[in-house]
Amino acid sequence: MSIQAAPGTFRPDIEGLRALAVSGVVAFHFGMTGLPGGFVGVDIFFVISGYLITRHLQQEIAKSGTVNLWRFYARRARRLLPASLFVILTTLLFGYFILSPSEQQFYSKGSLFASAYIINLWLIRWAVDYFASDASNNPFIHFWSLSVEEQFYLVWPALLLLFARFRPGKRGFFVLLAVVAAISFAASWRMTAISQPWAFYFSPFRAWEFAFGGLASMAFPQEWARRFRFSPAMGWLGLGAIAAGYLTVTEEIPFPGTIALVPVLGTVMVLLSGAHEGRAGPRSVLALQPLQQIGKLSYSLYLWHWPVIVYAGILNPELTITDRLLCLAVTLALSLFSYHFIENPIRHNGWLAAKTSRSLGLAALLTATGATLASGSAALATYSLDSSQRVILQSAERKSAAREFDSTCVLEKEEVQPKACEFGAANPKKTIVLFGDSHADHWSTPLKKIVENNGWRLVTYLKSSCSAASVSTWNSVLMRNYAECDQWRSLVFREIASLKPDVVILSQYSSSYVRNDINYISSHQIDVRDWAAGIKRSIETLESAGSDVVLLRDVPLHKSYLDKCVARALWQERSTSVCDTPRGEAVEETIPAAERKVVSEVANASYVDALDLFCNKTTCPAVIDGKLTFRDRHHIATPYAETLAAPLQRAIFGETVVGAVRQ
């Protein structure tokens, strides 16, 4: 993304490859559905960087027997830090007017980690949190790949220098790089199946892509490539592999895994072919002036494109093609400005280049400046919060009754041993079980209030992203079939049978598991008929153990994250009604219809539709009676959930509340 060829060895085909890489990433982020795999452009950048940096370091070692690490780091600092800091500061500045103070607080942390080039480490934890904010609103998330590159630049020269002391020769370096590639690839492949965010963001699991580029720089002498008559064909085949990656890789495929080999090997083939100077290969195409100009701007384009499209999407969630083209024009203008007035002038500044210490001092100053201003931005956002915004923030952050009682009440994805959390009377008149995923969890708040006021007991069995319906599902975070859910559900059935509760309440985020017109998650969503069959199996299993079964209809799905949208509206002094969602866009009817039919076929089972607690005939409001209804798009905000005890008891039990439950 940033390494340049040494003077006199400029490869126009590499500049053209950069253009293809950044074009794919921008097209993907700007919503060009025809290139679902445009994000693999980042992998192309990784291979190019590995190729150029390894070739440069090998040449330096061959010439002097060592590597001047400080000079290397100084060049990287002049090349990368000024433009990135400028983008970070500009993004923070515009964010003050566009984002709510609570968002400014959160994303300022991202800018802090981006300034230090470790945001990928921050994102690993953030990405695996099921309740984390949506990534699409984070204007700094694209710095993850720059962080991975910087970490590679930091470690790889030092490793080569250390290895060079043993005088291994070129073959020894090649073997070292091959070992690194093999270990990293094997670890990445395995981790993709275990925890995809780690495989995606953690630099050691991406090292194999840089290593493949390094191997390409050492595999064959350029003279061999010039003589090899199949070099042009290899180059075209490589471009074909890159195109195949852009056209066929999707977010639904576990990535990087093995599928990342397609763009990586394609890039390697183009790089090897590029030493052939004949016109028959792709070199002449990649050398075309439009691609050369885009390639020169690739770093600036990458830096600017994401905050531009993020802020545009926040200001206008329904971006048209014209709007996106305008965003592209703004991105290009900003990139030209930063390239000509910040990136190049500082990079080629003679005074800085004259002494390594000056460039390193600049690096320290810029990093400290970015971190300081990020911290200041967060502090300013905290100061800017007024009482109404604090209420929204607190209501979105408040935990459900089950999570407040014990954070382990809702099992994580990899856990299978059931965890029963109990509320209410020790010697209850009635025992109720709540069974399901996080959409069951948000009902624990009013149900806890119900049992406490009636002398009953509530027992919860909850697991993240795991349906109560007896049907296997795909987990989009783990990127595989959710076998842990099936195991957990079977064990829960046994525990419920031994508990012999009076009523079992089932609730789940049904529209995330089933294909529907409101909530597309992935092509792995199951057919509604399979879902209905799974619901029936679960109800019959529970009913056969002697319990009454209640299936709660799922809640509506809002078009925006209500905590962010309402906080922004208050910050910008607009009505919170801008965050309301039309009922027809928030409510799915096919799944409830199938569920009602199934429930009607099973004795001692009932279907409860509480949709009117969230929507009127035309609209699903973001705020009802001054309270935020959902803390994101589909999880009930706890303060609002507390007001639902009385109507929920009437809907499920048809009984008068004994205690002082809020009406």
C-alpha positions in Angstrom: 0.0 0.0 0.0 3.0 2.3 0.5 6.3 0.7 -0.3 7.9 2.1 -3.4 10.5 0.4 -5.6 14.1 1.5 -5.3 15.3 4.2 -7.7 16.0 2.9 -11.1 13.9 -0.3 -10.6 10.4 1.2 -11.0 7.9 -1.4 -12.1 4.8 0.2 -13.8 3.0 -3.1 -13.5 3.2 -2.9 -9.7 1.8 0.6 -9.8 -1.0 -0.7 -11.9 -1.6 -3.5 -9.4 -1.9 -0.9 -6.7 -4.6 0.8 -8.8 -6.5 -2.5 -9.1 -6.2 -3.1 -5.4 -7.5 0.2 -4.2 -10.2 0.3 -6.9 -11.6 -3.0 -5.6 -11.6 -1.8 -2.0 -13.3 1.5 -2.9 -15.8 -0.1 -5.1 -16.7 -2.6 -2.4 -17.1 0.0 0.3 -19.1 2.3 -2.0 -21.6 -0.4 -2.4 -20.8 -1.8 -5.9 -22.5 -5.1 -5.6 -21.0 -6.4 -8.8 -17.7 -6.7 -7.0 -18.6 -8.5 -3.8 -15.0 -9.5 -3.2 -13.5 -6.0 -3.7 -12.2 -6.2 -0.1 -9.5 -8.7 -1.2 -7.7 -5.7 -2.7 -6.2 -5.3 0.8 -4.6 -8.8 0.3 -3.1 -7.6 -3.0 -1.5 -4.7 -1.1 -0.1 -7.1 1.5 1.6 -9.2 -1.2 3.0 -6.2 -3.0 4.4 -4.8 0.2 6.0 -8.2 1.0 7.5 -8.4 -2.4 9.0 -4.9 -2.4 10.2 -4.8 1.2 11.9 -8.2 1.0 13.6 -7.4 -2.3 14.8 -4.1 -0.9 16.1 -5.6 2.3 17.8 -8.5 0.4 19.6 -6.0 -1.8 20.8 -4.0 1.2 22.0 -7.2 3.0 23.8 -8.4 -0.2 25.5 -5.0 -0.6 26.5 -4.2 3.0 25.8 -7.4 5.0 23.4 -5.6 7.2 20.2 -3.5 7.4 20.1 0.0 8.7 16.9 -0.4 10.7 16.6 3.2 11.8 17.0 4.6 8.3 14.4 2.1 7.1 11.9 3.1 9.8 12.6 6.8 9.1 11.7 6.4 5.5 8.5 4.6 6.4 7.6 7.4 8.9 8.0 10.1 6.3 6.0 8.2 3.8 3.1 7.1 6.0 2.5 9.1 9.1 1.9 12.7 7.9 -1.0 11.8 5.5 -2.6 9.4 8.0 -2.5 11.9 10.8 -4.0 14.6 8.5 -6.9 12.2 7.7 -7.4 11.2 11.3 -7.5 14.9 12.4 -9.9 15.9 9.6 -12.1 12.9 10.4 -12.3 13.9 14.1 -13.1 17.5 13.2 -16.0 16.6 10.9 -17.1 14.0 13.3 -17.7 16.7 15.9 -20.6 18.0 13.7 -21.9 14.7 12.4 -21.6 12.2 15.2 -23.3 12.3 18.5 -21.1 12.9 21.6 -21.3 9.3 22.6 -20.1 8.2 19.2 -17.4 10.8 19.3 -16.2 9.3 22.6 -16.1 5.7 21.2 -14.6 6.5 17.8 -12.0 8.8 19.4 -10.6 5.6 21.0 -10.4 4.2 17.5 -8.5 7.2 16.3 -6.1 6.9 19.2 -5.3 3.3 18.3 -5.1 4.2 14.6 -2.6 7.0 15.4 -0.4 4.3 17.1 -1.0 1.8 14.3 -2.5 -0.8 16.6 -6.2 -0.5 15.8 -6.3 -4.0 14.5 -5.6 -5.3 18.1 -8.4 -3.1 19.4 -10.8 -4.4 16.7 -10.2 -8.0 17.6 -11.9 -7.7 20.9 -14.5 -5.2 19.5 -15.4 -7.4 16.6 -16.2 -10.6 18.6 -18.6 -8.7 20.9 -22.1 -9.7 19.8 -23.5 -6.4 21.3 -20.8 -4.2 19.9 -21.8 -1.2 17.8 -22.0 -1.7 14.0 -18.7 -1.5 12.2 -20.1 0.4 9.3 -20.3 3.7 11.3 -16.6 3.5 12.5 -14.7 6.1 10.4 -11.4 4.7 11.5 -11.9 0.9 11.0 -10.0 0.9 7.7 -6.8 1.7 9.5 -6.7 -2.0 10.6 -4.8 -3.0 7.4 -2.4 -0.1 7.7 -1.7 -1.2 11.3 -1.0 -4.8 10.0 1.4 -3.4 7.4 3.2 -1.2 10.0 3.6 -4.1 12.3 5.1 -6.1 9.4 7.5 -3.3 8.6 8.5 -3.2 12.2 9.2 -6.9 12.7 10.3 -8.2 9.3 13.5 -6.1 8.8 14.6 -6.9 12.3 14.0 -10.6 11.8 16.0 -10.5 8.5 18.8 -8.6 10.2 19.0 -11.1 13.0 19.0 -14.0 10.5 21.6 -12.3 8.3 24.2 -12.6 11.1 24.3 -16.3 10.5 25.2 -15.7 6.8 22.6 -18.1 5.5 22.8 -17.0 1.9 19.9 -16.4 -0.4 18.7 -20.0 -0.1 18.6 -19.8 3.6 16.5 -16.6 3.5 14.2 -18.3 1.1 13.8 -21.3 3.5 13.2 -18.9 6.4 10.5 -17.1 4.5 8.9 -20.3 3.4 8.7 -21.5 7.0 7.1 -18.3 8.1 4.6 -18.5 5.3 3.7 -22.1 6.0 3.3 -21.6 9.8 1.3 -18.4 9.3 -1.0 -19.8 6.7 -1.7 -23.0 8.7 -2.5 -20.8 11.8 -4.7 -18.5 9.7 -6.6 -21.3 8.2 -7.2 -22.9 11.6 -8.1 -19.7 13.3 -10.6 -18.7 10.5 -12.6 -21.7 11.6 -12.2 -21.0 15.3 -12.5 -17.2 15.6 -12.6 -15.4 12.3 -12.0 -11.9 13.7 -8.6 -13.1 15.0 -7.7 -14.6 11.6 -8.8 -11.4 9.9 -7.2 -8.7 12.0 -4.2 -10.2 13.8 -1.0 -9.5 11.9 0.7 -12.9 12.6 -2.2 -14.6 10.9 -1.8 -12.3 7.9 2.0 -12.6 7.7 1.8 -15.4 5.1 0.4 -13.0 2.5 3.5 -10.7 3.0 5.7 -13.8 3.0 4.2 -15.0 -0.4 5.2 -11.6 -1.8 8.7 -12.0 -0.3 9.0 -15.5 -1.8 8.1 -14.1 -5.2 10.9 -11.6 -4.9 13.4 -14.3 -4.2 12.0 -17.3 -6.2 13.6 -16.7 -9.6 16.1 -14.3 -11.0 14.6 -11.6 -13.2 16.7 -13.0 -16.1 14.8 -16.3 -15.8 11.4 -14.4 -15.9 12.6 -12.6 -19.0 13.5 -15.8 -20.7 10.5 -17.9 -19.5 8.2 -18.0 -22.5 5.1 -18.6 -20.4 5.6 -15.5 -18.3 2.9 -13.5 -20.2 0.4 -16.4 -19.8 1.2 -16.6 -16.1 0.6 -12.9 -15.7 -2.8 -13.1 -17.5 -3.7 -16.1 -15.4 -2.8 -14.1 -12.3 -5.0 -11.2 -13.4 -7.8 -13.7 -13.9 -7.4 -15.0 -10.4 -7.6 -11.5 -9.0 -10.7 -10.9 -11.1 -12.2 -14.2 -9.8 -11.5 -13.0 -6.3 -13.3 -9.8 -6.9 -16.3 -11.4 -8.5 -16.8 -14.6 -6.4 -15.5 -14.0 -2.9 -18.2 -12.7 -0.6 -18.4 -11.7 3.1 -20.3 -14.9 3.7 -17.2 -17.0 2.9 -14.9 -17.6 5.9 -12.0 -15.2 5.3 -9.1 -15.3 5.0 -9.1 -19.1 5.3 -8.0 -20.8 2.1 -10.0 -18.6 -0.3 -7.5 -15.8 0.2 -5.1 -17.9 -1.8 -7.0 -16.9 -4.9 -6.0 -13.2 -4.9 -2.7 -13.8 -3.2 -1.5 -16.4 -5.7 -2.9 -14.2 -8.5 -0.9 -11.3 -7.4 2.3 -13.4 -7.1 1.9 -14.6 -10.7 1.4 -11.0 -11.9 4.5 -9.9 -10.0 6.6 -12.8 -11.4 5.3 -12.1 -14.9 6.0 -8.4 -14.6 9.8 -8.9 -15.1 9.0 -9.9 -18.7 9.1 -6.8 -20.7 7.3 -8.1 -23.8 4.0 -6.7 -24.9 2.2 -10.0 -24.7 1.8 -10.0 -20.9 -0.4 -7.8 -18.7 2.4 -5.4 -18.0 1.5 -3.2 -20.9 -2.1 -3.0 -19.6 -1.1 -2.3 -16.0 1.2 0.4 -17.3 -1.7 2.4 -18.8 -1.7 6.0 -17.6 -5.1 6.0 -15.8 -3.9 3.0 -13.7 -0.6 4.7 -13.1 -2.2 7.8 -11.8 -4.6 5.8 -9.5 -1.7 3.7 -8.3 0.2 6.8 -7.3 -2.8 8.0 -5.3 -3.6 4.6 -3.9 -2.4 5.3 -0.3 -4.3 8.6 -0.2 -7.4 7.1 -1.8 -7.4 4.3 0.7 -7.1 6.8 3.6 -9.9 9.1 2.5 -12.5 6.8 0.9 -13.8 5.2 4.1 -14.5 8.3 6.3 -16.1 10.0 3.2 -18.6 7.2 2.6 -19.2 6.6 6.3 -20.1 10.2 7.0 -22.2 10.5 3.8 -24.2 7.4 4.8 -24.8 8.8 8.3 -26.1 12.1 6.8 -28.1 10.4 4.2 -28.8 6.6 4.8 -30.4 6.2 1.4 -27.5 7.1 -0.8 -28.3 7.1 -4.5 -25.8 6.2 -7.3 -25.4 10.0 -7.9 -24.6 10.5 -4.2 -22.0 7.7 -4.3 -20.4 9.2 -7.4 -20.3 12.6 -5.6 -18.6 10.8 -2.7 -16.1 9.4 -5.1 -15.3 12.8 -6.5 -14.8 14.2 -3.0 -12.5 11.3 -2.2 -10.5 11.9 -5.3 -10.2 15.7 -4.5 -9.1 15.1 -1.0 -6.6 12.4 -2.1 -5.1 14.8 -4.7 -4.7 17.5 -2.1 -3.1 15.3 0.6 -0.8 13.6 -2.0 0.5 16.9 -3.5 0.6 19.1 -0.4 1.3 16.7 2.5 2.4 13.2 1.4 4.9 14.0 -1.2 6.4 17.2 0.2 7.2 15.6 3.6 8.3 12.4 2.1 10.9 14.1 -0.2 11.8 16.8 2.3 15.6 17.2 2.1 16.0 18.5 5.6 14.2 15.5 7.1 15.9 13.0 4.9 19.4 14.4 5.7 19.3 12.9 9.2 17.5 9.8 10.4 16.9 11.2 13.8 14.9 14.1 12.3 12.5 11.6 10.6 12.2 9.5 13.7 11.6 12.6 15.7 8.8 13.6 13.3 7.3 10.1 13.7 7.3 10.4 17.5 5.8 13.9 17.3 3.1 12.9 14.9 2.1 9.8 16.8 2.0 11.8 20.1 0.0 14.5 18.4 -2.5 12.0 17.1 -2.9 10.3 20.5 -3.2 13.6 22.3 -5.8 15.0 20.0 -7.8 11.8 20.0 -7.8 11.9 23.8 -8.8 15.5 23.7 -11.6 14.7 21.3 -13.0 12.1 23.7 -12.8 14.5 26.6 -14.6 17.2 24.6 -17.3 14.7 23.6 -17.8 13.8 27.3 -18.1 17.5 28.2 -20.6 18.1 25.3 -23.1 15.4 26.6 -26.2 17.1 27.9 -28.8 15.4 30.2 -31.0 14.1 27.4 -28.1 12.5 25.6 -26.8 11.0 28.8 -30.2 9.3 29.3 -30.1 7.8 25.8 -26.5 6.6 26.3 -27.2 5.1 29.7 -30.4 3.4 28.5 -28.5 1.8 25.6 -25.7 0.7 27.9 -27.9 -0.7 30.7 -27.9 -4.5 30.9 -30.9 -6.8 30.9 -31.9 -8.3 34.2 -30.1 -11.6 33.4 -26.9 -9.9 32.5 -27.1 -7.5 35.4 -27.6 -10.5 37.7 -24.6 -12.4 36.2 -22.7 -11.6 33.0 -22.4 -15.3 32.3 -26.2 -15.9 32.2 -25.9 -15.5 28.4 -23.4 -18.1 27.1 -20.8 -17.1 24.6 -20.8 -18.8 21.2 -18.2 -21.5 21.9 -19.8 -22.6 25.2 -22.2 -25.6 25.3 -22.8 -26.4 29.0 -26.1 -24.8 30.0 -26.1 -22.1 32.7 -29.3 -21.7 34.6 -29.9 -18.2 36.2 -32.7 -18.0 38.8 -34.8 -15.1 40.0 -37.7 -14.7 42.3 -39.1 -16.8 45.2 -37.2 -19.8 46.7 -40.5 -21.7 47.2 -42.5 -20.5 44.2 -46.1 -20.9 43.4 -45.1 -21.1 39.7 -41.9 -21.7 37.8 -41.2 -20.1 34.5 -38.4 -20.9 32.1 -37.1 -18.4 29.6 -35.3 -20.1 26.7 -33.5 -18.7 23.7 -30.9 -16.2 22.5 -30.3 -12.5 23.1 -33.9 -11.8 22.1 -35.0 -14.0 24.9 -32.6 -12.2 27.2 -34.1 -8.8 26.7 -37.4 -10.2 28.0 -35.7 -11.3 31.2 -36.1 -7.7 32.5 -40.0 -7.6 32.5 -40.2 -11.3 33.4 -38.0 -10.8 36.5 -40.4 -8.0 37.6 -43.4 -10.2 37.0 -42.1 -13.2 39.1 -40.9 -10.9 41.9 -44.3 -9.4 42.2 -46.2 -12.7 42.1 -44.1 -15.0 44.2 -43.0 -17.0 41.2 -39.6 -18.1 40.0 -37.9 -17.4 36.7 -35.1 -19.6 35.3 -33.2 -18.5 32.2 -31.4 -20.6 29.6 -29.8 -18.2 27.2 -27.0 -18.5 24.6 -25.8 -15.9 22.1 -27.1 -16.2 18.6 -28.6 -19.6 19.4 -32.2 -20.3 18.4 -34.7 -22.2 20.6 -36.0 -23.8 17.5 -34.6 -27.3 16.9 -32.8 -26.6 13.6 -29.2 -26.2 12.7 -28.1 -22.7 11.8 -25.1 -20.9 10.4 -23.2 -18.5 12.6 -22.0 -15.4 10.7 -19.3 -14.6 13.3 -17.8 -18.0 13.5 -18.4 -18.4 9.8 -19.5 -22.0 10.1 -22.4 -24.2 11.1 -23.2 -23.5 14.7 -22.7 -27.0 16.2 -22.3 -25.6 19.7 -25.9 -24.3 19.6 -27.3 -27.7 18.7 -25.3 -29.3 21.6 -26.4 -26.7 24.1 -30.0 -26.9 23.0 -30.1 -30.7 23.6 -28.6 -30.3 27.0 -31.1 -27.5 27.9 -34.0 -29.8 27.0 -32.8 -32.3 29.5 -32.4 -29.8 32.2 -35.9 -28.3 31.6 -37.4 -31.7 31.7 -35.9 -32.4 35.1 -36.9 -29.0 36.3 -40.6 -29.5 35.3 -41.5 -25.9 35.0 -45.1 -24.7 34.7 -44.4 -22.6 31.6 -41.6 -22.4 29.1 -41.3 -19.2 27.2 -39.4 -19.3 23.9 -38.0 -16.2 22.2 -35.4 -15.7 19.5 -34.1 -13.4 16.8 -36.1 -15.4 14.2 -35.5 -13.1 11.2 -31.8 -13.6 11.5 -32.1 -17.3 11.0 -34.8 -17.5 8.4 -34.8 -16.1 4.8 -37.1 -13.1 4.6 -37.6 -9.7 2.9 -36.8 -7.5 5.9 -33.5 -8.9 7.3 -31.0 -10.4 4.9 -28.1 -11.7 6.8 -26.5 -14.3 4.5 -27.4 -16.9 2.0 -27.1 -19.4 4.8 -30.5 -18.3 6.3 -32.9 -21.3 6.3 -36.2 -21.8 4.6 -39.3 -20.8 6.6 -40.7 -24.4 6.4 -37.5 -25.8 8.0 -37.8 -23.1 10.7 -41.5 -24.1 11.4 -40.5 -27.7 11.6 -37.8 -26.8 14.1 -40.2 -24.8 16.2 -42.6 -27.6 16.3 -39.9 -30.1 17.4 -38.9 -27.8 20.3 -42.5 -27.2 21.4 -43.4 -30.9 21.3 -40.2 -31.8 23.2 -41.0 -29.3 26.0 -44.7 -30.0 26.0 -44.1 -33.8 26.3 -42.2 -33.1 29.6 -45.5 -31.6 31.0 -44.9 -27.9 30.6 -47.1 -25.3 28.9 -45.2 -23.6 26.1 -45.4 -20.0 25.0 -43.7 -18.7 21.8 -43.1 -15.0 21.8 -43.3 -13.2 18.4 -40.0 -11.6 17.5 -39.6 -7.8 17.9 -39.4 -5.4 14.9 -36.2 -4.6 13.2 -35.3 -0.9 12.9 -33.6 0.6 9.9 -30.9 2.3 12.0 -29.2 1.9 15.3 -31.6 3.8 17.5 -29.1 4.7 20.3 -26.8 6.4 17.7 -29.7 7.9 15.6 -31.5 9.4 18.6 -28.4 10.7 20.2 -27.4 12.3 16.8 -30.9 13.9 16.5 -30.7 15.4 20.0 -27.1 16.6 19.3 -28.3 18.3 16.1 -31.5 19.6 17.7 -33.8 17.6 15.4 -36.9 15.5 16.3 -36.2 12.0 17.4 -39.0 10.9 14.9 -36.3 11.0 12.2 -35.3 7.7 13.7 -38.7 6.0 13.5 -39.1 3.1 11.0 -42.3 2.6 8.9 -44.0 -0.5 10.2 -43.9 -2.2 6.8 -40.1 -1.9 6.7 -39.6 -3.1 10.3 -42.1 -5.9 10.6 -41.8 -9.3 8.9 -45.1 -11.3 8.5 -44.1 -14.6 6.8 -42.2 -16.1 9.8 -44.9 -15.2 12.4 -47.6 -16.7 10.2 -45.7 -20.0 10.0 -45.1 -19.9 13.7 -48.7 -19.3 14.6 -49.8 -22.2 12.4 -47.3 -24.5 14.1 -48.3 -23.5 17.6 -52.0 -24.0 16.8 -51.2 -27.7 16.0 -49.7 -28.4 19.4 -51.7 -28.9 22.6 -50.7 -26.7 25.6 -48.9 -24.2 23.4 -49.8 -20.6 22.7 -48.5 -17.8 20.5 -48.1 -14.3 22.0 -47.8 -11.3 19.7 -46.6 -8.3 21.6 -45.8 -6.2 18.6 -48.2 -3.4 19.6 -45.8 -2.6 22.5 -43.4 -1.3 19.9 -45.4 -0.3 16.8 -48.6 1.5 16.0 -50.5 0.9 12.8 -48.0 2.8 10.6 -44.8 3.3 12.5 -42.4 1.7 14.9 -41.2 4.7 17.0 -37.6 5.1 18.3 -38.9 6.7 21.4 -42.1 5.9 23.3 -43.1 8.0 26.4 -39.7 9.6 26.5 -37.8 6.2 26.5 -35.6 4.7 23.8 -37.3 1.6 22.6 -34.3 -0.4 21.4 -30.6 0.0 22.3 -29.5 -0.9 18.8 -31.7 -2.1 15.9 -33.5 -5.0 17.6 -32.6 -5.4 21.3 -35.1 -3.8 23.7 -33.5 -1.0 25.8 -33.7 -2.1 29.4 -35.4 1.1 30.8 -38.2 0.6 28.2 -38.3 -3.2 28.9 -39.0 -2.4 32.6 -42.2 -0.7 31.6 -43.5 -3.9 29.8 -44.1 -6.1 32.8 -47.8 -5.4 33.2 -48.8 -5.8 29.5 -46.5 -8.8 29.1 -48.1 -10.5 32.1 -51.6 -9.9 30.7 -50.5 -11.2 27.2 -48.9 -14.4 28.5 -50.7 -15.3 31.7 -54.0 -13.3 31.4 -53.7 -12.5 35.1 -53.7 -9.3 37.2 -50.3 -8.3 38.6 -50.1 -8.9 42.3 -47.4 -6.4 43.2 -46.6 -2.9 42.1 -45.6 -3.5 38.6 -45.2 -0.3 36.5 -48.2 0.2 34.2 
